[in-house]
């Protein structure tokens, strides 16, 4: 069995990867208490003492608005932390997988596939792209980069995702303003895990987009969530991208992410993913 060491193992995506793939791989979770990725010496000592085949780096500063206010911390975690981990893994001749984001694109000329050139417009996006760039040595790609987008799942107490946030607010009969002139590509985390199963077994140091099959506006996504869970869609009011994100970090307006490389795992559409979430919740 392949041994997969990973940071961010207790997070939204990492914990589900372990839940679903535990029978196929030996996971070695490294939590924050064990290793602060911004502490070079600690990273060196911790990773040197572990035997693994692949290192999956999920830990990141993901608060998009928070990154604008706290540049230093976002840079420290997403760029310096990534470099620290990668250097030791590379020194040990281990395989490295970095989880990145659709926020590396500017959202002006969609769709974006693996061949498109990143051009981040938020500080968070910039740090994630700097993290990507830190993984290649001169004339040599040394890591696999996987970009994901708006990940969601059926349950996770520690953190709400886009889908469960909208669902909860509708259950509480709150009015929601959702953007009509924008595109997002929500991605079912179970699909990310199953695509990773293939990529662990067929490792190649290149970029992959592992994202949902379709893109839609946040407003359309909200309506679909309401319909799936029999909630009142009239609580959802349309608004514009410009108005909604006024005084907030810039997001890519048209984040339509596609893959020209994923011919190994069929990703679900947003509607299919929501139906699966509904089924899982029913079976709890």
C-alpha positions in Angstrom: 0.0 0.0 0.0 1.2 3.5 -0.8 1.9 5.7 2.2 0.5 9.2 1.9 1.7 11.8 4.4 -0.5 14.9 4.5 -1.0 18.3 6.0 -4.5 19.7 6.5 -5.7 16.2 7.3 -8.4 17.5 9.7 -9.7 20.1 7.2 -12.8 20.2 5.0 -11.2 18.4 2.1 -8.4 16.4 3.8 -10.6 14.7 6.3 -13.0 13.4 3.6 -10.1 12.1 1.5 -9.0 10.0 4.4 -12.6 8.8 5.2 -13.1 7.6 1.6 -9.7 6.3 0.7 -8.6 4.7 4.0 -8.9 1.2 2.6 -6.6 1.9 -0.3 -3.7 3.8 1.2 -1.9 4.3 4.5 -2.4 7.9 5.5 0.0 9.6 7.8 -1.7 12.8 9.0 0.5 15.6 10.2 -1.5 18.2 12.2 -0.7 21.7 13.2 0.4 20.8 16.7 2.9 18.4 15.3 4.4 20.7 12.7 4.1 24.4 12.1 4.8 24.6 8.3 6.3 28.1 8.7 9.0 26.8 11.1 11.7 25.5 8.8 13.5 23.5 11.5 10.4 21.9 12.7 9.4 20.9 9.2 12.8 19.4 8.5 12.8 17.3 11.7 9.2 16.1 11.3 9.3 15.1 7.7 12.8 13.6 7.9 11.4 11.2 10.6 8.5 9.9 8.4 8.5 7.3 5.7 6.1 8.0 2.9 5.7 7.7 -0.9 3.6 10.8 -1.6 3.3 14.0 0.4 -0.1 15.7 0.0 0.0 19.4 1.0 -3.4 20.7 1.8 -2.7 23.1 4.7 -3.2 26.7 3.6 -4.5 30.1 4.7 -7.8 30.1 2.8 -9.6 33.2 4.2 -9.8 35.3 1.0 -10.8 38.6 2.7 -8.5 37.9 5.7 -5.5 37.6 3.3 -6.0 41.2 2.2 -5.8 42.4 5.8 -3.1 40.0 6.9 -0.7 39.8 4.0 2.2 38.7 6.1 0.5 35.6 7.6 -1.1 34.5 4.3 2.4 34.7 2.6 4.1 32.9 5.4 1.7 30.0 5.3 0.9 29.7 1.6 4.3 30.5 0.1 7.1 30.1 2.7 5.3 27.1 4.4 4.8 25.4 1.0 8.5 26.0 0.2 9.6 24.6 3.6 7.6 21.4 3.1 8.5 20.9 -0.5 12.2 21.3 0.0 12.4 18.5 2.6 10.1 16.2 0.6 12.2 16.8 -2.5 15.4 16.2 -0.6 13.9 12.9 0.5 13.0 12.1 -3.1 9.3 11.9 -2.2 6.5 12.7 -4.6 4.7 16.0 -3.8 1.1 17.0 -4.5 0.1 20.6 -3.9 -3.6 21.6 -3.6 -4.2 24.9 -5.3 -7.2 26.9 -6.3 -9.2 28.5 -9.1 -8.4 31.9 -7.5 -5.0 31.9 -9.4 -7.0 33.1 -12.4 -8.4 36.6 -13.0 -11.9 35.6 -14.1 -11.8 37.8 -17.2 -11.5 35.3 -20.1 -13.1 32.0 -19.2 -13.1 29.0 -19.4 -9.8 28.1 -17.8 -8.1 24.8 -18.4 -4.6 23.5 -17.3 -2.9 25.3 -20.1 -4.2 28.8 -19.2 -1.7 31.2 -17.6 -2.7 32.2 -14.0 -3.1 35.9 -13.2 -4.4 36.2 -9.7 -6.3 39.4 -8.6 -6.5 38.8 -4.8 -3.7 38.5 -2.3 -4.9 35.0 -1.5 -4.8 34.0 -5.2 -1.3 35.6 -5.5 0.0 33.6 -2.5 -1.4 30.3 -3.9 0.2 31.0 -7.3 3.5 31.8 -5.6 3.2 28.5 -3.9 2.7 26.8 -7.3 5.8 28.6 -8.7 7.9 27.5 -5.8 7.5 23.8 -6.8 9.5 23.8 -10.0 13.3 23.7 -10.2 15.0 25.1 -13.3 13.8 23.2 -16.4 12.2 20.5 -14.3 8.7 20.1 -12.9 9.0 18.5 -9.5 5.4 18.4 -8.2 1.8 17.7 -9.1 -0.4 20.7 -8.7 -4.2 20.1 -8.3 -6.5 23.1 -8.6 -9.9 22.7 -7.0 -12.9 25.1 -6.8 -15.6 25.8 -4.3 -15.4 22.3 -2.6 -18.5 21.1 -0.8 -19.6 18.0 1.1 -22.6 16.6 3.0 -21.4 17.1 6.6 -18.4 18.6 8.4 -18.9 20.2 11.8 -15.7 22.3 11.9 -16.3 24.4 8.8 -19.2 25.4 6.6 -18.8 25.3 2.8 -20.7 27.2 0.2 -23.5 24.7 -0.1 -24.1 24.1 3.6 -23.9 27.9 4.4 -26.7 28.6 1.9 -28.7 25.6 3.0 -28.5 26.7 6.7 -29.5 30.3 6.0 -32.5 29.2 4.0 -33.5 26.8 6.8 -33.3 29.8 9.1 -35.6 31.7 6.7 -33.0 34.3 6.1 -33.0 36.5 3.0 -30.0 35.9 0.8 -28.5 38.2 -1.9 -26.7 36.1 -4.5 -24.8 37.2 -7.6 -26.3 36.7 -11.1 -23.4 38.1 -13.3 -20.7 35.7 -12.2 -19.7 32.0 -12.6 -18.4 29.5 -10.1 -17.5 25.8 -10.5 -18.7 24.0 -7.3 -16.9 20.7 -6.8 -18.2 17.7 -4.8 -15.4 16.7 -2.4 -16.1 13.0 -2.8 -15.2 13.4 -6.5 -12.0 15.1 -5.6 -11.1 12.2 -3.3 -11.9 9.6 -6.0 -9.9 11.5 -8.7 -7.0 11.6 -6.2 -7.2 7.9 -5.8 -6.3 7.6 -9.5 -3.6 10.3 -9.3 -1.9 8.8 -6.3 -1.6 5.5 -8.3 -0.6 7.3 -11.5 1.5 10.1 -10.2 2.9 12.7 -12.7 4.4 16.1 -11.9 2.0 18.3 -13.8 -1.1 20.5 -13.3 -4.6 19.0 -13.1 -7.9 20.8 -12.6 -10.2 18.5 -10.5 -13.4 20.5 -10.6 -17.1 20.1 -11.0 -18.5 19.3 -14.4 -20.5 22.6 -14.8 -20.2 26.3 -13.9 -23.2 28.4 -12.9 -23.9 31.8 -11.2 -24.0 31.8 -7.4 -27.7 32.8 -7.8 -28.4 29.8 -10.0 -26.5 27.6 -7.5 -28.6 29.0 -4.7 -31.9 28.2 -6.5 -30.6 24.7 -7.1 -29.7 24.2 -3.4 -33.2 25.5 -2.4 -34.9 23.1 -4.9 -32.8 20.1 -3.8 -33.6 20.5 -0.1 -37.2 21.8 -0.6 -36.4 25.2 0.8 -38.0 28.6 -0.1 -36.2 29.8 -3.2 -38.0 33.2 -2.9 -35.7 34.0 0.0 -32.9 34.3 -2.6 -32.6 37.8 -4.2 -30.5 38.6 -7.2 -27.6 41.1 -6.9 -24.5 42.0 -9.0 -20.9 41.0 -8.6 -19.9 44.7 -8.2 -22.4 45.4 -5.5 -21.9 42.1 -3.5 -18.1 42.3 -3.4 -17.8 46.1 -2.8 -15.1 46.7 -0.2 -14.1 43.1 -0.2 -11.2 41.1 -1.7 -11.5 40.7 -5.5 -12.7 37.3 -6.6 -12.5 36.0 -10.2 -15.8 37.1 -11.6 -16.1 34.3 -14.2 -14.5 31.3 -12.6 -15.4 28.7 -15.1 -12.8 26.0 -14.6 -12.4 23.0 -16.9 -10.0 20.2 -17.4 -8.5 18.9 -20.6 -6.5 16.2 -18.7 -9.1 14.6 -16.5 -10.1 11.6 -18.6 -9.8 9.2 -15.7 -12.7 10.2 -13.3 -16.1 11.6 -14.3 -16.9 14.6 -12.1 -20.5 15.3 -11.1 -22.5 18.2 -12.2 -23.6 20.5 -9.4 -27.1 19.1 -9.5 -25.8 15.5 -9.3 -23.5 16.5 -6.4 -26.3 18.1 -4.5 -28.5 15.0 -5.0 -25.7 12.8 -3.6 -25.3 15.2 -0.6 -29.1 15.0 0.0 -28.9 11.1 -0.1 -25.9 11.0 2.3 -27.7 13.3 4.8 -30.8 11.1 4.6 -28.7 8.0 5.4 -27.0 9.6 8.5 
